[in-house]
């Protein structure tokens, strides 16, 4: 077994022995269930009348998701927003737990290159993020069938699945720098706080019309089909990911690890 395979095995065991997969899975399931519930409420006026204000929100959601194409597009937007938070939690836990559990010095003492340790952590974070994306997609497809949305051709479904996975991939790439924040913050607080600030900034910058040059707004714009400068936007997402990985590696290599 190579060093990287060993790191992956250890990190996978750590994460699946924790409660992170359980709680993030629950959060992932609740997102499509919530969207489907609002659409169901809007399509049933007798229930809508009893729920008051919720019915107004349900009508807005249902208006934007009248068929399979717009519904799956909404799932992509859900990944870009709610999935962003879940992916940040995952990557913050993978990198931050070494400080919280005070196991960093033991991990760094093993005769394995730090670049492989970091790469292994990012890969495991990506694996769990992909698994949760599949969970969201499956629940979304099932609920779309349950509420009987029209226009569910094979081509529409396949295009929608591709949209969701690309949106999830872009979202994960812009989440990579939060591994660096978990490292310099020596725990979970800094990356989670930065994620909240990022979401606020994303909304403001997107409303200002500059979303295509703000990496964290690009996944949501892509899910909505509002990207007009694809080469530039994708390049910025890739650069954000590479900077995050490079910063994390540099910190692990040169920072004073005194714990």
C-alpha positions in Angstrom: 0.0 0.0 0.0 1.4 3.4 -1.0 1.6 6.3 1.4 -1.3 8.1 -0.2 -3.4 5.0 -0.1 -2.6 4.6 3.6 -3.6 8.3 4.2 -6.8 7.8 2.4 -7.6 4.7 4.4 -6.9 6.4 7.7 -8.9 9.5 6.8 -11.9 7.5 5.5 -11.9 5.5 8.7 -11.8 8.7 10.8 -14.6 10.4 8.9 -16.9 7.4 8.8 -16.4 6.6 12.5 -17.5 10.2 13.3 -21.0 11.6 13.1 -20.2 13.9 10.2 -21.6 11.6 7.5 -24.8 11.2 9.5 -25.4 14.9 10.2 -24.4 16.1 6.7 -26.6 13.4 5.1 -29.5 14.6 7.1 -28.9 18.2 6.0 -28.5 17.0 2.4 -31.8 15.1 2.5 -33.7 18.0 4.1 -32.9 20.4 1.2 -34.7 18.6 -1.6 -37.4 17.5 0.8 -38.0 21.1 1.7 -38.2 22.2 -1.9 -40.6 19.3 -2.8 -42.8 20.1 0.2 -43.2 23.8 -0.9 -44.1 22.7 -4.4 -46.6 20.2 -3.0 -48.1 22.8 -0.8 -48.5 25.2 -3.7 -50.2 22.6 -5.8 -52.7 21.8 -3.1 -54.6 25.1 -2.3 -56.5 23.6 0.7 -53.2 22.9 2.5 -51.8 26.2 1.3 -54.6 28.2 2.9 -54.0 26.6 6.3 -50.2 27.4 6.2 -50.5 31.2 5.7 -47.1 32.8 5.0 -45.5 29.5 4.1 -47.9 29.3 1.2 -46.6 32.5 -0.3 -43.1 31.1 -0.2 -44.4 27.8 -1.7 -46.0 29.7 -4.5 -42.8 31.5 -5.4 -40.9 28.1 -5.4 -43.5 26.4 -7.4 -43.7 29.3 -9.9 -39.9 28.8 -10.6 -40.1 25.0 -10.7 -43.1 24.2 -13.0 -41.4 21.3 -14.8 -38.5 18.9 -14.5 -36.0 21.2 -16.2 -36.5 24.1 -13.9 -36.9 21.8 -10.9 -33.5 20.1 -11.4 -32.0 23.5 -12.1 -33.3 24.5 -8.7 -31.5 21.5 -7.3 -28.2 22.8 -8.8 -28.8 26.1 -7.1 -29.5 24.3 -3.9 -26.1 22.6 -4.1 -24.4 25.9 -4.8 -25.9 27.4 -1.6 -26.8 24.7 0.9 -24.2 22.4 -0.5 -21.6 25.1 0.0 -22.3 25.1 3.7 -22.2 21.3 4.0 -18.9 21.1 2.0 -17.4 23.7 4.3 -18.4 21.7 7.3 -16.8 18.6 5.8 -13.5 20.2 4.9 -13.4 22.1 8.2 -13.8 18.9 10.1 -11.2 17.0 8.1 -8.6 19.6 8.6 -9.7 21.1 12.0 -10.2 17.9 14.0 -6.4 17.4 14.2 -6.2 20.5 16.3 -9.3 19.9 18.3 -8.2 16.3 19.1 -4.6 17.4 19.5 -3.4 14.7 17.1 -1.6 17.0 14.7 1.9 16.4 16.2 1.4 12.7 15.9 0.2 12.9 12.3 3.2 15.1 11.3 5.6 12.7 13.0 4.9 9.9 10.6 7.5 9.5 7.8 5.1 10.6 5.1 5.4 13.7 3.0 3.1 16.5 4.2 1.9 17.0 0.6 0.5 13.5 0.6 -1.2 14.1 3.9 -2.9 17.2 2.6 -3.8 15.7 -0.7 -5.3 12.7 1.1 -7.5 15.0 3.2 -8.7 16.9 0.2 -9.5 13.7 -1.7 -11.5 12.3 1.3 -13.3 15.6 1.6 -14.2 15.4 -2.2 -15.3 11.8 -1.8 -17.8 12.6 1.0 -19.0 15.7 -0.8 -19.6 13.6 -4.0 -21.5 11.1 -2.0 -23.7 13.8 -0.4 -24.3 15.2 -3.9 -25.6 11.8 -5.0 -27.9 11.7 -2.0 -29.3 15.1 -2.8 -29.7 14.2 -6.5 -31.5 10.8 -5.7 -33.9 12.4 -3.2 -34.6 15.3 -5.7 -35.4 12.8 -8.5 -37.6 10.7 -6.3 -39.5 13.7 -4.9 -39.9 15.1 -8.5 -41.5 11.9 -9.5 -43.7 11.9 -6.4 -45.1 15.4 -7.0 -45.5 14.4 -10.7 -43.7 17.2 -12.4 -44.2 17.4 -16.2 -41.5 17.3 -18.9 -39.5 14.5 -17.4 -37.9 13.2 -20.6 -34.7 11.2 -20.5 -32.7 14.0 -22.1 -34.0 16.5 -19.6 -33.1 14.3 -16.7 -29.6 13.5 -17.9 -28.9 17.1 -18.6 -30.2 18.0 -15.2 -28.0 15.4 -13.5 -25.0 16.8 -15.4 -25.9 20.3 -14.2 -26.1 19.2 -10.6 -22.8 17.4 -10.6 -21.0 20.3 -12.4 -22.5 22.7 -9.9 -21.4 20.5 -7.0 -17.9 20.2 -8.5 -17.5 24.0 -8.9 -18.8 24.4 -5.3 -16.3 22.0 -3.9 -13.4 23.7 -5.8 -14.2 27.1 -4.2 -14.5 25.5 -0.8 -10.9 24.1 -0.9 -9.4 27.4 0.7 -11.5 26.7 3.8 -9.1 23.8 4.5 -6.4 26.5 4.9 -8.6 28.5 7.2 -9.3 25.5 9.4 -5.5 25.0 9.6 -4.5 28.6 10.5 -7.5 28.9 12.8 -6.6 25.5 14.4 -10.2 24.3 14.4 -13.7 24.8 13.0 -14.6 28.3 14.1 -12.7 30.4 11.6 -13.8 28.5 8.4 -17.4 28.4 9.5 -17.4 32.1 10.3 -15.7 32.8 7.0 -18.4 30.7 5.2 -21.2 32.9 6.7 -19.4 36.0 5.6 -18.8 34.5 2.1 -22.5 33.8 1.7 -23.4 37.3 2.6 -20.7 38.7 0.2 -21.8 36.4 -2.6 -25.4 37.6 -2.4 -24.3 41.3 -2.5 -21.8 40.8 -5.3 -24.2 38.8 -7.4 -26.9 41.4 -7.0 -24.3 44.1 -8.0 -23.7 42.1 -11.2 -20.1 41.1 -10.5 -20.9 37.5 -9.7 -19.0 36.1 -12.7 -15.7 37.4 -11.3 -16.4 36.4 -7.7 -15.5 32.6 -7.5 -18.0 31.8 -4.7 -20.9 33.2 -6.7 -20.0 31.3 -9.9 -21.5 27.9 -9.0 -24.9 29.4 -8.3 -24.8 31.5 -11.5 -23.9 28.4 -13.4 -26.8 26.5 -12.0 -29.1 29.3 -13.1 -27.5 29.4 -16.6 -26.4 33.0 -16.1 -22.7 32.5 -16.9 -21.7 34.5 -20.0 -17.9 34.5 -19.5 -17.3 30.8 -19.1 -13.5 30.8 -19.7 -12.9 33.6 -17.2 -15.3 32.2 -14.6 -14.0 28.6 -14.7 -10.4 29.9 -14.7 -11.2 31.9 -11.5 -12.7 28.9 -9.8 -9.7 26.7 -10.7 -7.2 29.4 -9.5 -9.2 29.7 -6.2 -8.8 25.9 -5.7 -5.1 25.9 -6.5 -4.4 28.9 -4.3 -6.3 27.1 -1.4 -4.3 23.9 -1.9 -1.0 25.8 -2.2 -1.7 27.9 0.9 -2.6 24.8 3.0 0.5 23.0 1.9 2.7 26.0 2.6 1.2 26.4 6.1 1.7 22.7 6.9 5.3 22.9 5.6 6.5 26.1 7.2 4.2 27.0 10.1 5.4 26.4 13.7 3.6 23.3 14.7 4.0 23.5 18.4 1.0 21.5 19.5 
